[in-house]
Amino acid sequence: MSTATAPPSASLKETLLRKVNVLPADYYPKVLHYIETLEEEDDEDYDAWLRQNPPIPIEDDPTISPEHLERLRQRFRDVDEGRAKVVTFTPEELEKFWQEMEHSPEEAKAKARSRAHYRTPKQS
């Protein structure tokens, strides 16, 4: 995969964190597994996998209901318009989250969900 025209990695990281943080917390293990799977692949394997598994638009994803899709769109609008702020995990907080997931998944998910977004004063 060529990175000649790729945007700066800081911008990519910020975009990735923003998009992942609007997902419900129970998607985090799935996203992490997907990322780990990609890390294990080399470029040739990834290209072959991608040809067999092309990305599908979120609107066509059968696992996302129309209601969930609208909630995601509203969250993006809230963030873009300053009504909500994405609170990212520090590496230490993320490590603690995964430790909590091993012992009490529901509690860890609830904590992550409660801190993932908060309303800004504009929202009030």
N, C-alpha and C positions, 0 to 999 in steps of 0.2 A: 504494500500500500504506500502510495506516495504521500509525503508530507510537505511537498514543495509549496503548495498553496494553502496549507492549513493555517487557521488563525492562531494567534499566540496561545500557548498552553494555559495561561492564566484565564483567558477569556473562555476557553473550552471548559476548564474546571468550574468556573463560575456558572456557566450555562448548565453543565451537568448537575451541579449541586442544586441549582434552582429547580430544575425539572424533577430531579429525584425527590426533593423535599416536599413537593406538592402531592406526591403519591401517598396513599395511606401507608401507615407503618408496616402493615403486614406484607407489603410488596418489597420491602427492603431486603429480606433474605433472597427473594427471587432475583432482584437486580444484582445483588452481590454475587450470587451463583452464576448469573449470566456473565458478569465481568470476569470472574475467575475462570470461567470456561473460555472466554476470549483470550485471556492471558496465556492459557495453556496452548493455544493454537499458534502455529506459525502462519506467515502471510499466505502461503499456498493453501494450507488447510482451511484458513478462514475464507479465502476467495471461493474455494470449492463449496464450503458450507453455505456461504452467502448465496451462491447460485442456486443451491437446493432449497434454501430458506430465505427468500427475499423478504425484506421488511414490509410489513403491511401498514397502511395508514391507520391511525388510531380509530378513525371512524368505522373502519372495516373489521376491527378486532372483535371477535365474538365474545371475548371475556369481559368487555367493557360495555356496560349498559348505557342507553342514551342518557339516563339520569346521572350516572357517574361521569360521563363525558361532559355533560353540562356543568357539573360541579368542578371538574378540572378546568374547564374554560373560565368559569367564574373566578377560581383561585388565581389563574394567570392574570385575569383582568385586575383583580384586587391588588396583586403585587405590582403590576405595571403602572397602575394608577395611584400607588402609594397608600392604599387602604389597608394593606397587610404587608408584613415583612417576613421574608424567609429567614429563619434562624438555623444556621448550619451547625453541624456537630464539629467540635474540635476533634483532632485524632484521639485525644484521651477520652472524651465523652463517647465517641464512637466505640472505642474499645470497651468501655464500661457498659454500653448498650448491649454489645454482643455477649458480654459475660452475664448480664441480666437475662438475656434471651435464653441462655442455657438453663437458668434456674427457674425463671418465671416469665415465660413468653408473653402472657396476657398483660402482666403488669408493665413489662418493658415496652410493649406496643402502646399501652395507654399513656405512659410517660412521654414517649416519642411523639405521639399524636398531639398531646397537650402542648408541647413546646414547638412543634413544627411550624405553626403559624400563630401570630398574635395580631390583634387589631391595633392599628396605629390610632393616635388621637383624631386623625381625619375621619375615621370610621364612626366615631361617637356622634 
